[in-house]
Amino acid sequence: MSVSIDWLAFVQVFVAAILAASVVVFFYAAGLRLLVRAGRVPVVIPATFTDALTVMTPKEQKRAAKAAKKAAKKNPLSPAQKRVALVSAYGSFAVCGLVVLGGLLLILFNH
């Protein structure tokens, strides 16, 4: 029994995976940054675990929401600039989704 490895195919898959992961991470980070610049700071309430341990108390959650609201008011951008940043953020998230969808389509239809 002999096992042969197609090293060229292995390298192609490795490079494609690294590139796709880099693109997704870059555009997701850029989307979050643009979302904050547009004045839409995402405040995520932490999950409550089954053993009743929480990451943030309700008081800390209120404080974080208040700080996000205050930061949105201090935004120096004009309404037009905020709109451009918001559309760009959504575009960045769309690129992330398209990369993931493209990867799934490659897996499903390329064999």
Number of C-alpha atoms within 10 A of each C-alpha: 3 4 5 6 8 8 9 9 10 11 11 10 12 12 12 13 13 10 12 17 14 12 15 19 13 13 19 21 15 17 24 19 16 22 22 20 22 25 23 17 18 11 14 9 16 11 10 11 9 7 6 7 10 13 13 14 12 11 9 12 16 14 12 16 17 13 14 17 15 12 15 16 10 9 14 12 13 10 12 10 13 20 16 15 21 22 16 17 24 17 16 22 19 15 17 21 15 13 16 15 12 13 14 12 11 11 10 9 7 7 5
